[in-house]
Amino acid sequence: MTTSTEVQLIPRKVLFGNPLKADPKISPDGTRMAYLAPVNDVLNVWVGKVGSDEYRPVTQDTDRGVRIYFWANDNTHILYLQDAGGNENWRLYATNLESGETRDLTPFENVQVQLVDHDKHFPNELLIGMNKENPQVHDVYHLDLPSGDLTLAAKNPGNFAAWVTDTNFKVRGAVAARPDGGLELLVRDDEQDEWRQLLTWSANDALTSGPLGFTQDGRSLYLQDSRNVNAGRLVKMEIATGQSSIIAEDPQYDVSSVVVNPDTYEIQAAGFVKDRLTWQVLDSALEADFAALQGIQRGDFTISSRDDADTTWVVTFTQDNGPVAYYAYDRSTKAATFLFVNRPDLHKYTLAEMEPISFTARDGLTVHGYLTRPTGQDQTKLPLVLDVHGGPWARDMWGYNPEAQWFANRGYACLQVNYRGSTGYGKEFLNAGDREWGGKMHDDLVDAVAWVVKQGSADPQKVAIYGGSYGGYAALVGATFTPDLFCCAVDIVGPSNLITLIQTIPPYWSTFLANFHNRVGNPETEEEFLKSRSPLFKVEQIKIPMLIAQGANDPRVKQAESEQIVEAMKRNGIDHEYMLFPDEGHGFAKPENRLKFYAAAEKFLARYLGGRFEEHSA
């Protein structure tokens, strides 16, 4: 294998350490900006005046770092969510920018907070969900921000999976889970009325449909709706008549995101993630803005925050071969001011381009994905890392991906496959993954490798399988079901036994359990089927070295999922490494833990694929 000396090794810390700055948000009054940046290597929120260089940290997290935050609409508080050790029992905190005081607004043990709604027209209020009374479901609480008082706003009868707030900040819509895996959309005229059914979605439509919000007059709902079509389209439904009008649609791709006018509540643009993100502008008032944004720089953009006057937007650009860039966009002048990139040190190195690909699976289904190959060297017969996304009801997207860049920089081609069951490609493609964990979903991965090998890009003797969550399961399946295809496997928080996975899901996933039974299998009635799709029961077929990493506090894929297959490998004398992180959950939030894992994974892959590795982290 030849590697050009011109392509410098990118230090792991540049790829996987904390960003220098990230996720800027404009204040409601448009005079200040907030962003995430480290304090003693722990991410915190910094705030300063727009146009100045004088920013200061306002939160004081010293452990996991702040990752989810937003401005309160009162212009005085920064709100953020934080869990303990990766347990996903999120608490809501408020930092007062005038006093510097931080309050824990939800000081409840073993309770998970969900943000239901916040609205500029109700600056001192929030609606949050908490599973305080019943661990299995979230009720809605009204939070008075100045006092911190919590009042029950909507009681969950036991099967509500989501809530919809109207433009008067009242909970007037709900999504109920049905025993067959379908959904019911319920509405009521006010918070004192009984719920009534507006429509039902079958199990086949459940992951490609759902409510997006009420119209300003409260008489209609915006929906993503895949009934009678393949892909989830954007529609507006009158509540009184049930009549729907189509606003935006694509025959193959689901609506992935919407831009909503914060004053009129009308949907102004709809996004579709195809090979790349494309926007359909619905409000003519935004056409000139979107045209101007497309000319700012290479990449795909999203509007990440807007001030109350809607004159300043913060716009995020992602591109495959560079860091994420942020701009402040002035709607009156149609001019953008560069703010910063999240990882400026990446500019010192040569990054690879991510190429959209598609191929035909063995049963004729078209499958899409991305191939990232090293720069500055021969593009043929490369060692290949099959990097499998989690979910599985999710998808890989074009843009900056630190793992893809890491693999390419070390001399490997990186293949990312949106196998059947991935989202965004319509319900037929998504539902083709039902009951196909370890079956046709894995066949798609095998067929993708065969396609890349046939194209001449990959060396069939040097193929690794790598992934987290469902991707970790796929890595275990690769090692047990198709052990001759791969030369090594890396599993991060992946389930090894589908029976115990489903039996130990978090209690608040109760409204999704029927979906698990439909799309994976039912442990009570299909034990043998689930065993046949579980790597744990095929451990003796492993022929390749394994690296397994697990967070001890993972609420989704419990520690036992990794440890039961590690114990089985020990009994069978199989070459493996096991890394347990006692202060992590479903993935690695702390930079020191990320860097420890990636150092081990890099050395492991270099041993079996022959690529480069950084001896000592910068």
C-alpha positions in Angstrom: 0.0 0.0 0.0 1.4 3.4 -1.0 0.7 6.5 1.0 1.8 9.9 -0.2 4.1 11.7 2.2 2.4 15.0 1.1 -0.8 14.1 3.0 -0.1 14.9 6.7 -1.4 12.7 9.4 -4.4 14.5 11.0 -4.0 14.3 14.8 -6.8 12.5 16.5 -7.3 15.4 18.8 -8.1 17.7 15.8 -10.7 15.2 14.6 -12.2 13.9 17.9 -11.3 16.4 20.6 -13.6 19.3 21.6 -14.3 21.9 18.9 -12.7 25.3 19.3 -16.2 26.8 19.0 -19.5 25.4 17.8 -23.3 25.9 17.5 -23.7 29.7 17.7 -27.2 31.1 18.4 -28.4 34.7 18.1 -30.2 36.2 21.2 -33.9 37.0 20.8 -33.1 40.7 20.7 -30.4 40.2 18.1 -27.7 42.0 20.2 -25.8 39.0 21.6 -24.5 35.7 20.4 -23.9 32.4 22.3 -21.8 29.4 21.3 -20.3 26.3 22.8 -16.5 26.3 23.6 -14.4 24.5 26.1 -13.4 25.7 29.6 -10.6 23.4 30.9 -11.5 21.0 28.1 -15.2 20.9 29.1 -17.8 22.4 26.7 -19.7 25.3 28.1 -21.9 28.1 26.8 -20.1 31.4 26.0 -22.0 34.7 25.4 -20.9 38.1 24.0 -22.1 41.1 22.1 -22.5 40.7 18.4 -19.6 42.3 16.6 -17.2 42.2 19.6 -14.5 39.7 20.5 -15.3 39.8 24.2 -17.1 36.6 25.0 -17.2 34.9 28.4 -18.3 31.5 29.6 -21.7 31.7 31.4 -22.3 28.1 32.3 -20.0 26.1 34.7 -20.2 22.5 33.7 -17.0 20.6 34.8 -17.9 17.1 33.8 -19.7 16.0 30.6 -19.9 19.4 28.9 -23.0 21.2 27.6 -24.1 19.8 24.2 -27.8 20.9 24.1 -28.6 24.5 24.8 -30.8 27.4 23.6 -31.7 31.0 24.5 -34.8 31.5 26.6 -37.2 33.8 24.9 -36.9 36.2 27.8 -33.5 37.2 26.5 -32.1 36.8 30.0 -31.5 33.0 30.4 -29.5 30.3 28.7 -31.3 27.0 29.0 -29.5 23.6 28.7 -30.1 19.9 29.2 -27.6 17.7 31.0 -27.6 14.0 32.2 -25.3 12.1 34.6 -22.7 9.8 33.2 -24.7 9.2 30.0 -27.8 7.8 31.6 -30.1 10.1 29.4 -32.1 11.2 32.4 -31.9 14.8 31.2 -32.4 17.7 33.6 -33.2 21.3 32.5 -31.0 24.0 33.8 -31.3 27.8 33.5 -28.4 30.2 33.7 -29.3 33.9 34.4 -27.0 36.1 32.4 -27.5 39.0 34.7 -26.8 37.3 38.1 -24.7 34.4 36.8 -26.9 32.0 38.9 -27.7 28.5 37.4 -30.8 26.8 38.6 -31.8 23.1 38.2 -35.4 23.5 37.1 -36.1 19.8 37.3 -34.3 18.4 40.3 -35.9 15.0 40.1 -34.0 11.6 40.4 -34.5 9.0 37.6 -36.7 11.4 35.6 -36.1 12.4 31.9 -37.0 15.9 30.7 -38.1 16.4 27.1 -38.6 19.8 25.6 -42.1 20.1 24.2 -42.2 23.7 23.1 -40.9 27.2 23.6 -42.2 30.2 21.7 -41.1 33.8 21.3 -44.6 35.1 22.0 -44.5 33.4 25.5 -41.1 34.5 26.6 -41.4 33.5 30.3 -42.9 30.1 29.7 -41.8 26.6 28.5 -43.7 23.3 28.0 -41.7 20.3 29.0 -42.3 16.5 29.2 -41.4 14.5 32.3 -41.9 10.8 33.2 -42.1 11.8 36.9 -45.4 10.0 37.7 -45.0 7.1 35.4 -41.5 6.0 34.2 -43.0 4.7 30.9 -44.6 7.9 29.6 -44.1 11.7 29.7 -46.7 14.1 31.0 -46.6 17.8 29.9 -45.8 20.4 32.4 -46.0 24.2 32.1 -42.8 25.8 33.5 -42.9 29.4 34.6 -39.3 30.5 34.1 -39.0 33.4 36.6 -40.4 31.4 39.5 -39.5 27.9 38.4 -43.0 26.8 39.2 -44.2 23.6 37.4 -47.9 22.9 36.7 -49.3 19.8 35.0 -50.6 20.9 31.5 -51.5 17.5 30.0 -51.8 14.1 31.6 -50.6 11.1 29.6 -53.2 8.3 29.6 -50.4 5.8 29.1 -50.0 5.5 25.4 -49.2 9.1 24.2 -45.8 9.2 22.4 -45.8 12.9 21.4 -47.5 16.2 21.9 -48.5 19.2 19.7 -48.8 22.7 21.0 -51.0 25.3 19.3 -50.0 28.9 18.7 -51.7 29.9 22.0 -49.2 27.7 23.8 -51.9 25.1 24.6 -51.5 21.4 24.3 -54.1 20.6 21.7 -52.6 17.6 19.7 -51.2 14.3 20.7 -49.9 11.1 19.0 -51.0 7.9 20.6 -49.3 4.6 20.0 -51.5 1.7 19.0 -50.9 -2.0 20.0 -50.4 -2.9 16.3 -47.5 -0.4 15.9 -49.7 2.2 14.2 -50.4 5.7 15.4 -53.5 7.8 16.2 -53.4 11.6 15.8 -55.7 13.1 18.5 -56.9 16.7 18.8 -59.0 18.7 21.2 -60.5 22.2 21.0 -59.0 23.3 24.3 -57.1 21.8 27.3 -60.4 21.1 29.1 -61.9 19.1 26.3 -61.7 15.3 25.7 -59.4 14.0 23.0 -60.9 12.9 19.7 -59.3 11.0 16.9 -58.4 13.0 13.7 -56.7 10.2 11.8 -54.8 7.0 12.1 -51.5 5.9 10.6 -50.9 2.2 10.0 -47.7 0.6 11.2 -46.4 0.9 7.6 -46.7 4.7 7.8 -45.7 5.2 11.4 -42.1 6.1 10.8 -42.8 8.3 7.8 -45.7 10.3 9.2 -46.4 12.7 12.1 -47.7 16.2 13.1 -45.5 19.2 12.6 -47.6 21.9 14.2 -50.8 23.9 14.1 -51.6 26.8 11.8 -51.9 30.2 13.4 -55.7 30.1 13.6 -55.6 26.6 15.2 -58.0 25.2 12.6 -55.5 23.1 10.6 -52.4 21.0 11.2 -49.3 20.7 9.2 -48.3 17.0 8.8 -45.7 14.7 7.3 -48.0 12.1 5.8 -47.2 9.0 3.8 -50.7 7.6 3.6 -51.5 6.4 0.0 -48.1 7.4 -1.2 -44.5 6.1 -0.8 -42.7 9.1 0.7 -43.8 11.3 3.6 -45.0 14.5 2.1 -45.8 17.8 3.6 -49.6 18.4 3.9 -52.0 20.8 5.6 -55.1 19.2 7.0 -58.3 21.0 8.1 -59.3 19.7 11.5 -63.1 20.2 11.0 -63.3 18.4 7.6 -60.2 16.2 7.5 -59.5 17.7 4.1 -55.8 17.8 3.1 -53.8 19.9 0.7 -50.3 18.9 -0.5 -47.7 21.6 0.1 -44.4 19.8 -0.8 -43.6 16.2 -1.9 -41.1 14.0 -3.7 -41.9 10.5 -5.0 -38.9 8.9 -3.4 -37.7 11.1 -0.5 -39.5 12.0 2.7 -39.6 15.6 3.9 -36.7 15.7 6.3 -37.1 19.2 7.8 -39.1 22.4 7.6 -38.5 26.1 8.2 -41.4 27.7 10.1 -42.2 31.4 10.2 -41.9 32.3 14.0 -44.7 34.9 13.7 -47.3 33.4 11.2 -46.4 29.8 11.9 -46.6 29.1 8.2 -44.0 26.6 6.7 -41.6 28.6 4.6 -39.4 25.9 3.2 -39.1 22.1 3.1 -35.9 20.1 3.1 -35.4 16.8 1.4 -32.2 14.8 2.0 -31.3 13.1 -1.3 -27.6 12.5 -2.0 -27.4 16.0 -0.5 -29.8 18.3 1.3 -32.1 20.2 -1.1 -34.6 22.9 -0.2 -38.0 23.6 -1.7 -38.8 27.3 -0.9 -42.6 27.7 -0.2 -42.7 31.3 0.9 -41.7 33.7 -1.9 -40.4 36.1 0.8 -37.5 33.7 1.3 -36.6 33.0 -2.3 -34.0 35.8 -2.4 -32.6 34.8 0.9 -32.1 31.2 -0.1 -30.6 32.2 -3.4 -28.1 34.5 -1.5 -27.3 31.7 1.0 -26.5 29.2 -1.8 -23.8 31.6 -3.1 -21.9 32.0 0.2 -19.7 28.9 0.2 -19.5 25.3 -0.9 -21.7 23.0 1.1 -25.2 22.4 2.3 -26.8 25.0 4.7 -29.4 25.1 7.4 -30.9 28.0 9.3 -29.9 27.3 12.9 -31.3 30.3 14.7 -33.2 33.6 14.1 -33.7 36.7 16.2 -37.1 37.9 17.1 -37.2 40.6 14.5 -36.3 37.9 11.9 -33.6 40.2 10.4 -30.6 38.2 11.5 -30.2 34.5 10.9 -27.4 32.2 12.0 -26.6 29.8 9.1 -24.7 26.6 9.3 -22.8 25.2 6.4 -21.5 21.6 6.3 -19.2 20.3 3.6 -17.5 17.0 3.2 -13.8 18.2 3.0 -13.7 21.0 5.6 -14.9 22.0 9.0 -18.5 23.2 9.8 -18.8 27.0 9.1 -21.1 29.5 10.7 -22.3 32.8 9.3 -24.5 35.7 10.5 -26.9 36.5 7.6 -28.5 40.0 7.4 -31.8 39.7 5.6 -32.0 43.4 4.8 -28.7 43.5 2.9 -28.6 39.8 1.8 -25.0 39.8 3.1 -23.4 37.1 5.3 -20.7 37.8 7.9 -18.4 34.9 8.6 -18.4 33.9 12.3 -16.1 30.9 12.7 -15.5 27.3 11.8 -15.9 24.6 14.5 -12.4 23.1 14.0 -10.1 25.6 12.4 -7.0 23.3 12.7 -8.6 21.1 10.0 -7.6 23.8 7.5 -4.0 22.7 8.0 -4.7 19.3 6.5 -5.9 17.8 3.3 -9.4 16.3 3.7 -11.1 13.8 1.4 -14.2 14.2 -0.6 -17.3 12.2 0.1 -18.8 10.6 -3.0 -22.5 9.7 -3.2 -22.8 6.1 -4.6 -25.7 3.7 -5.4 -25.8 0.1 -6.3 -28.4 -2.7 -6.9 -28.7 -5.2 -4.1 -29.1 -8.9 -4.8 -32.9 -8.7 -4.8 -33.0 -5.7 -7.2 -33.5 -2.9 -4.6 -31.5 0.3 -5.2 -29.3 1.2 -2.2 -27.6 4.5 -1.7 -24.5 5.5 0.3 -21.2 7.3 0.4 -17.6 6.4 -0.4 -14.7 8.5 1.0 -11.3 7.6 -0.4 -7.8 8.8 0.6 -6.4 11.8 -1.2 -2.9 11.9 -2.7 -2.6 8.1 -3.4 -3.7 5.3 -5.6 -7.5 4.9 -5.4 -7.5 1.2 -6.2 -7.3 -1.9 -4.1 -7.5 0.1 -0.9 -8.1 -1.4 2.6 -11.8 -0.7 3.3 -13.7 0.2 6.4 -17.4 -0.5 6.2 -18.8 2.1 8.7 -22.4 1.2 9.5 -24.7 3.8 10.9 -26.8 3.4 14.0 -30.6 3.6 14.4 -31.2 1.6 12.3 -34.1 4.0 11.6 -31.7 6.8 10.6 -29.3 7.5 7.7 -25.9 8.7 6.8 -25.7 12.1 5.1 -23.2 14.0 3.0 -21.0 16.5 4.9 -18.1 16.6 7.3 -17.8 13.3 9.0 -14.9 13.0 11.4 -14.7 9.2 11.2 -14.8 9.2 7.4 -12.0 11.7 7.4 -10.1 9.7 10.0 -10.3 6.5 7.9 -9.3 8.2 4.7 -6.4 10.0 6.3 -5.1 6.7 7.6 -5.2 5.2 4.1 -8.5 3.4 4.1 -11.6 3.8 1.9 -14.6 4.4 4.0 -17.9 3.0 2.9 -21.2 4.2 4.4 -24.4 2.4 3.4 -28.0 3.5 3.8 -29.1 -0.1 3.9 -32.8 -1.0 3.8 -34.6 0.2 6.9 -32.7 3.5 6.8 -35.0 6.6 6.9 -35.5 9.3 4.3 -36.0 7.1 1.2 -39.8 6.6 1.6 -41.7 3.9 3.5 -41.2 1.1 1.0 -37.5 1.2 1.5 -37.8 1.7 5.2 -40.3 -1.1 5.7 -38.2 -3.4 3.6 -36.0 -3.6 6.7 -38.8 -5.0 8.9 -37.7 -8.3 10.5 -34.4 -8.1 8.5 -31.9 -7.4 11.3 -29.1 -9.8 10.5 -31.0 -10.7 7.3 -31.5 -8.6 4.2 -30.2 -5.5 6.0 -26.9 -7.3 6.4 -27.1 -8.6 2.8 -27.1 -5.0 1.7 -23.9 -4.4 3.6 -22.3 -7.5 2.0 -23.5 -6.4 -1.4 -22.1 -2.9 -0.9 -18.7 -4.4 -0.2 -18.9 -6.6 -3.3 -19.8 -3.5 -5.4 -16.8 -1.5 -4.1 -14.5 -4.5 -4.7 -15.9 -4.9 -8.2 -15.3 -1.2 -8.9 -11.7 -1.8 -8.1 -11.5 0.5 -5.1 -11.2 -2.1 -2.3 -8.9 -5.0 -1.5 -11.2 -7.9 -0.7 -8.6 -9.3 1.7 -8.6 -6.2 3.8 -12.1 -5.3 4.8 -13.1 -4.2 8.3 -16.6 -3.7 9.6 -17.2 -0.9 12.2 -20.1 0.8 13.8 -22.0 2.0 16.8 -25.4 1.0 18.2 -27.2 -0.8 15.3 -23.8 -0.4 13.6 -22.2 -2.2 16.5 -24.7 -5.0 16.1 -23.9 -5.1 12.4 -20.2 -5.4 13.2 -21.0 -8.4 15.5 -23.2 -9.9 12.7 -20.4 -9.5 10.3 -18.0 -11.3 12.6 -20.5 -14.2 13.2 -22.7 -14.5 10.1 -20.2 -13.6 7.4 -16.8 -14.2 9.1 -14.9 -14.8 5.9 -15.7 -11.4 4.4 -14.1 -9.3 7.1 -10.6 -9.3 8.6 -11.5 -7.5 11.8 -14.5 -5.9 13.5 -15.2 -2.9 15.8 -18.4 -2.8 17.8 -19.3 0.3 19.8 -22.4 -0.1 22.2 -23.9 -2.8 19.9 -26.5 -5.3 21.1 -25.4 -9.0 20.9 -28.7 -10.6 21.8 -31.9 -9.2 20.3 -34.0 -10.9 23.0 -32.3 -9.2 25.9 -32.0 -5.9 23.9 -35.8 -5.7 23.6 -36.5 -6.9 27.1 -34.3 -4.2 28.6 -35.2 -1.1 26.6 -35.7 2.1 28.7 -39.1 2.3 30.3 -40.0 5.5 28.4 -39.6 3.6 25.1 -42.9 1.8 26.0 -44.8 3.6 23.3 -42.3 2.3 20.7 -42.3 -1.3 21.8 -44.9 -2.5 19.3 -42.6 -1.1 16.6 -39.7 -3.2 17.9 -42.0 -6.2 17.8 -43.0 -5.5 14.2 -39.7 -4.5 12.9 -37.3 -6.7 14.9 -39.3 -9.5 16.5 -41.3 -10.3 19.7 -39.3 -12.1 22.4 -42.4 -13.6 23.9 -43.6 -15.3 20.7 -40.5 -15.4 18.5 -37.6 -16.4 20.7 -36.1 -18.8 18.2 -36.3 -16.3 15.4 -34.6 -13.7 17.5 -31.9 -16.1 18.5 -31.3 -16.9 14.9 -30.6 -13.2 14.3 -28.5 -12.6 17.4 -24.6 -12.8 17.2 -24.4 -14.1 20.8 -25.6 -17.5 19.6 -23.1 -17.8 16.8 -20.0 -16.8 18.7 -18.2 -20.0 17.8 -18.2 -18.9 14.1 -16.0 -15.8 14.9 -12.7 -16.1 13.1 -11.5 -12.5 13.2 -10.2 -10.2 15.9 -12.7 -8.0 17.7 -12.6 -4.6 19.4 -15.7 -3.9 21.6 -16.3 -0.6 23.5 -19.2 0.0 25.9 -20.5 2.7 28.2 -21.4 1.4 31.6 -24.5 3.7 32.0 -26.0 3.1 28.5 -29.8 3.0 29.0 -30.4 1.8 25.5 -27.9 -1.0 25.0 -27.0 -2.2 28.4 -23.5 -3.1 29.5 -24.6 -6.8 29.6 -25.0 -6.7 25.8 -21.3 -6.3 25.4 -20.2 -8.3 28.4 -22.2 -11.5 27.5 -20.5 -11.7 24.1 -17.1 -10.9 25.6 -17.5 -13.7 28.1 -18.5 -16.1 25.2 -15.4 -15.0 23.2 -13.2 -15.7 26.3 -14.7 -19.2 26.6 -14.0 -19.8 22.9 -10.5 -18.4 23.0 -11.3 -15.7 20.4 -8.9 -12.8 20.0 -10.6 -9.6 21.3 -10.2 -6.3 23.1 -12.8 -4.9 25.4 -13.0 -1.3 26.6 -15.5 -0.3 29.3 -16.1 3.4 30.0 -17.6 3.7 33.5 -18.7 7.4 33.0 -20.3 7.0 29.6 -23.6 5.9 28.1 -24.7 5.3 24.5 -21.6 6.8 23.0 -18.7 8.9 24.3 -19.4 12.5 25.3 -16.2 13.2 27.1 -13.2 14.1 24.9 -10.8 12.1 26.9 -12.9 9.0 26.5 -13.3 9.6 22.8 -9.6 10.0 22.3 -8.8 6.9 24.4 -11.2 4.9 22.3 -10.0 6.2 18.9 -6.4 5.6 19.9 -7.2 2.0 20.6 -9.3 1.6 17.5 -6.7 3.2 15.3 -4.0 0.9 16.5 -6.3 -2.1 16.1 -7.2 -1.2 12.5 -3.6 -0.5 11.6 -2.7 -4.0 12.9 -5.1 -5.7 10.5 -5.6 -3.3 7.6 -2.0 -2.0 7.5 -2.9 1.8 7.6 -1.1 4.6 9.3 -1.6 5.5 13.0 -0.5 8.3 15.3 1.9 7.0 17.9 1.2 9.7 20.5 -1.8 12.0 20.5 -0.9 15.6 19.9 
